[in-house]
Amino acid sequence: MDRGRLLYLIGASGAGKDSLLRFVAARADPCVVTVARRFITRPANAGGEDHIAISQADYQRMLGCGQFSMHWGGNGLHYGIPQDLDTWLARGRIVLVNGSRGYLAQATARYPLLYPVLIRVSEAVLRKRLLKRRRESPANIEQRIARARQFGEVAHPRLQVIDNDGPLEVAGEALLRLIGAARGAAPIISGSSVPME
C-alpha cells in the first residue's frame, strides 16, 4: 500500500463516534491504522474523548501557523486535526478522523478521495445517550438533537453508513470491515477512487 486512506467519521454528538474509535484503536493493527487525536478548546477531563486540550489562544496561534490539516468550530468549541495527518497518509496508513458534518465539504476539497463514514443513530437512542453522559443541560441536548435533524442526510459519492443503535460491538465490527475494505480501495491522496463494496 503506497498511499493512505482517510476515513472521516461524522454523526451527531452522542452517536457513538468516540466509542467506535476506541473500539477500533484497541483491535486494529497500529502499524496500519491511526486514529487521529483532535486538538479541542476544552479541558482534558471533559467529554470522554481522548483529545489534546488546548486554550483558545494556543488554538489561534497554531491555526495562524498552519499547524492543522483540518479545523472547524462547533458547539462553542474549536477543533483541529494536526498536520501529522498528511504524514500518516503519505506513509500509507489508514487514518480515522472524528470529523464534523459541517466541515465535510472543506475536508473533501482538501482530501478529494476521503471516505465519509456516517455513524447513524435514532433520535430516541441519541437523546438517551446524551442524557446518560450528563455533559449537557436538557436545553443543550435539545439543541444537539435539533442540529442532528438539521443536517439530515449526507450526500457524498463515497458515503458509508454504520447504524449504531445496537451493541457497540456490532457497529465496531462494521467499522473494522470498512477499514479492511479501505486497504484495497484507491489511494486517498492521489489517483482515482473506487467505492468500497
Residue, then its C-alpha position, 0 to 999 in steps of 0.5 A: m500500500d503506497r498511499g493512505r486512506l482517510l476515513y472521516l467519521i461524522g454523526a451527531s454528538g452522542a452517536g457513538k463516534d468516540s466509542l467506535l474509535r476506541f473500539v477500533a484503536a484497541r483491535a486494529d493493527p497500529c502499524v496500519v491504522t491511526v486514529a487521529r487525536r483532535f486538538i479541542t478548546r476544552p479541558a482534558n477531563a471533559g467529554g470522554e474523548d481522548h483529545i489534546a486540550i488546548s486554550q483558545a489562544d494556543y488554538q489561534r496561534m497554531l491555526g495562524c501557523g498552519q499547524f492543522s490539516m483540518h479545523w472547524g468550530g462547533n458547539g462553542l468549541h474549536y477543533g483541529i486535526p494536526q498536520d501529522l495527518d498528511t504524514w500518516l497518509a503519505r506513509g500509507r496508513i489508514v487514518l480515522v478522523n472524528g470529523s464534523r458534518g459541517y466541515l465535510a465539504q472543506a475536508t473533501a476539497r482538501y482530501p478529494l478521495l476521503y471516505p465519509v463514514l456516517i455513524r447513524v443513530s435514532e433520535a430516541v437512542l441519541r437523546k438517551r445517550l446524551l442524557k446518560r453522559r450528563r455533559e449537557s443541560p436538557a436545553n443543550i441536548e435539545q439543541r444537539i438533537a435539533r442540529a442532528r435533524q438539521f443536517g439530515e442526510v449526507a450526500h457524498p459519492r463515497l458515503q458509508v453508513i454504520d447504524n449504531d443503535g445496537p451493541l457497540e460491538v456490532a457497529g465496531e465490527a462494521l467499522l473494522r470491515l470498512i477499514g479492511a475494505a479501505r486497504g484495497a480501495a484507491p489511494i486517498i491522496s492521489g489517483s482515482s477512487v473506487p467505492m468500497e463494496 
